[in-house]
Amino acid sequence: MATAEQIKSLIKSHLQDDRERFLTIALQLAACEAHKGHITLARDIRLIIDKQKTTPLKVISFQKDLSDFIHSSQPKSRLADIILEPVLKGRIDKILKEYYQRQKLLKHGLNNRRKILLAGPPGTGKTMTASVIAGELKLPFFNIQMDKIVTKFMGETSAKLRQVFDAIQDSEGVFLFDEFDAIGSERSRADDVGEMRRVLNAFLQFIENDKSNSIIISATNNMKLLDKALFRRFDDVLYYDTPSSEEVIKLITNRLASFLGDLKVKEIVNETTGLSHAEIVQACYDSVKEAILADQTTVSKKLLLNNLENRKSAYNHKEK
C-alpha cells in the first residue's frame, strides 16, 4: 500500500494542478507496489498513466450562440518560440510562475496575475503572447471575436459580454479580447454614443467581479483610446514596440533558417526600421518562397531587401 506521505503528496499535487508531479508520484506508487509483488496493480497504474500522457488536452466547444463569437483552440506555442526583448519575456514568465504557484500565493491572501493588458502597434506579438501563455500552461485558448460581439442593437453587446464572462467562469482557459479598444474607448470622447458607454461600464463591472481561475487578456493597438478606469482593473500592463536590432537579427536568422546561407543579417538591420515583427517575418517567408521557385538554395541580400521594401511600401500606403 502507499505510504501516508505518498498519499498526501498525491492529493497536494492534484489540488495544486501540478500534473507532472502528480504523474511522478503515481509512478513511484507503481514501483512501490511492484517491489511488494503486486505486479497486476503496478501494471494497471502504469497503464493509466501512459494513457493519460498520450491523451491530448481537450479543446472545449461552446454552445452554438457562443461559438459564433468565441473561437477555441489548443496552442502548442512556447515561450522559446516568441522573439521579444528580455524584459518583456521576463514579465510573461512571471505570469506563468504565479499561475503555477497560485495556491501558495492564495495562502497569503494574494492572487496570481491573471488580468493582463497588452498594448502596442499591430504585428508586435500581442496575440502570439496570449497563445504562448495558453500553450505554456496547457490551457485552452479562447479568442473572442470583438467584431461579432459589438452590435448596433441596444443591450445586445452587454448581453454577449455577460455570456463571455459566464464562459470565463465555467471553462478555465486563456481568454483574449483582441482589438479591445472596440469597447474600451474613453467614455468622454466626443464621438462616443451612450450605448458604448454602457458596454464599457458593463465590462468594467464584469472584469472587476470576476473570480475565476481563467486568465483574461485584452490587447489594443492604441493605448491612448482606452478609458483610464480600465487600467486599475488589470493586474499587469505589457507594452510592445517594433523589434530592436537584436530581435531583428534573431527573427531573420530563425525564419530564413537553412536558406540563410552567408547572408550578413547585421548589414540589413537598418532597412527594417519601422517594421513590426510580423512584417519582417512575412518578408522572410516571401524571400524563401521566391528562392524556392527560382531553384535557389539560399536567400540573397538583394532579394530580402526587396521584400522588406515591399512590406514598407504596403505599410506606408496603408498609413496614407
KACORMO-V427701 format. One record per helix or strand of 2 or more residues. SS is the DSSP state (h for helix, s for strand). FROM is the first residue (numbers start at 1). LEN is the number of residues. If there is no record, write none. Layout:
ss=(SS/SS)
from=(FROM/FROM)
len=(LEN/LEN)
This chain:
ss=(h/h/h/h/s/h/h/h/s/h/s/h/h/s/h/h/s/h/h/s/h/h/h/h)
from=(4/19/39/64/70/79/86/102/115/126/141/146/156/174/181/194/215/223/228/236/245/265/277/301)
len=(12/17/16/4/4/3/15/5/5/12/4/4/15/4/4/16/6/3/6/4/15/8/17/19)
